[in-house]
Every structure is written in structure tokens, then in C-alpha cells.
Amino acid sequence: MLPEALQLGIARELQTVDRTRLARAAAEITENYKHGRFTQTLANPESRAAYLLTRLPATFAANAYVFREVARLIPQLEPMTLLDLGSGPGTAMWAAREIWPSLHDFTLVENNRDFQQLGARLALPINNVNWTASDVSTLPDFPPADLVVLSYSLAEFKSPQKIIDKAWSAARKALIIIEPGTPKNFSLVAATRAQLIDSGAHLIAPCPHANACPMAATNDWCHFAVRVERTSEHRQLKRATLGYEDEKFSYLAFSKYPTSRAESRIVRHPAIHSGHIQLTLCAPEGLKKETVTRSDKEKFRAARRAAWGDPRPLSPPE
């Protein structure tokens, strides 16, 4: 669920919007998002309001999922400053505050001035939020921060490799990248992964190793999903019957220092059968199958609770 202060802010924004145009704007956002032309949909108040109702909750959920996993792997991280490049209305900031109470200073860079002003209104309850209405690509360098985030923004830049180099230089402790969970976006994620490993960055998640990505090698794509609860208005705008939707995303998290990471990670929905459960894992030796039988009661119970994206036991830093 979104933080209460954010929910109240969204409700205030919706009070001034023509509701008869919201459904059309929501449909346009969904269609453009599917075809990778999302930024074209934010030109008017109705489209920005539709974004708040339909896309912000999903983006928030994906960010919270990733941040929670990074915090689990690096409990000592405790960042105090956050830099969000291509911040939109500040969704990543809201999610990061839920995971890291230590955060107290936020720098958000967003090129769309209307979107930035919307985010500033939503963020009124938060102290020390510094907005920069600039194109990330034109900045000569980025201000340093403990945690640097590129959330659903990297694919929008013409030269993502240059952005990543500057983002990594700005990160004091960690860099997190989140992209839509599509084959096209994962190709960028895989290239970014290789670039940062070559730069000496320490991979935190989701990968359990820094070897060549076995999924990219087989033209597959590594992605995960988080379930998002829909409000009644969200369902109406999308003409949906289900009370939830699944947001698919790919992500990377890198640290400035070696740290613990999973020995392997589940990269498919577990296949549950009557007498056994089969897990598809990404491991240092590549993709592999693990079969857990009912005869091993303890492991079987654990496997029944396992989900797509879950790590296996942690390994010490290399």
C-alpha cells in the first residue's frame, strides 16, 4: 500500500481533474507504456492524474520490492542521502523512505516541469527534498549521494552508458537500476550489468554471481513480478475485474564495497506437483533445476513457501 501521506496527496490532485477524461488518458498511458513511449502521455493534467492512479502504485511496488531486498542483503547500508535520476513525481523517494528511515536528504532530477511540480506538491510533507528541473543527459556530472537510483528511466536516455558512468561515480554506497520487465528493457539491463562489473562495481542483486548472465546468453530475459492491489477507481479506469495486477520488472543493485548476496535465486514460478516441487535457479554455474521431494519434509515446506524472485541461502563476500 502507498504511504498515507502520498495517498492523501494523490486524492488532493484528483479533486481538480475532469473525471470524464481520466479513462481516456488512462487507456493512452497503458497503450503507450506497452510500446515504450511512456513520456509522450504526460502532456496534460488528466494524463498526469491517470498516471497517479494507474502507474504510480505499480512503480512504487516494484521499487519497494527491490529496496527491501537490498536492505535485507546489506542491513548496514542505512543511506542518508538519495539521488533519483529521472524521478518522475518522486515515486522512488517515497518507496525508499519506507525501507530506509535513515534517509533525510533527497535530490530528484526530472526534465518534465509539470511532472516535477506535481511531485513537489505531493512531497510537501517531506523535509529536505531538492528538485532539479533538468534533463539528466545534459548535466556534466551528478551530485554525490549515498544511494543513487534510476527507476524506470534509463531506457529514456540516448546515451545510457554515459549516464551509468556518472551515476556510479556519484554513488557513495550503492546504485540501483529498475526497468520494465520486458525483453527490450532487459537487453539494456544486461548491458548495464556488464558495464558496471567491468568498472569494478560489486553486484548485490538479483544476480548471485558476477559471471556472464546465463539468461541473456539464451535470449531469455531475467525479470520478476510484484502484485499490486487496485483501488476501485483504478479498476474502473482500466475496466478491470480483478482487484490486483502484477507488475513485471528487471533490476540491478551494485555496491561500492563487497557484501553478502544470495547463493542462487529462483527465476521462474516454482512448479508444484503432488510429490515434489521443481525450482529453476540462477547460480554461479548457470541456470539449473532443483527438485525438492516430499520425503525431505523441512526442505519441502520451505520450497512450498518459496516464490519467484526469492533468494537461496546467503554466501559471504568474495
Secondary structure, 3 states (H helix, E strand, C coil): CCCHHHHHHHHHHHCCCCHHHHHHHHHHHHHHHHCCCHHHHCCCHHHHHHHHHHCHHHHHHHHHHHHHHHHHHCCCCCCCEEEEECCCCCHHHHHHHHHCCCCCEEEEECCCHHHHHHHHHHCCCCCCEEEECCCHHHCCCCCCEEEEEEECCHHHCCCHHHHHHHHHHHEEEEEEEEEECCHHHHHHHHHHHHHHHHCCCEEEECCCCCCCCHHHHCCCCCCEEEEEECCHHHHHHHCCCCCEEEEEEEEEEEECCCCCEECCEECCCCEECCCEEEEEEEECCEEEEEEEECCCHHHHHHHHHCCCCCECCEECCC
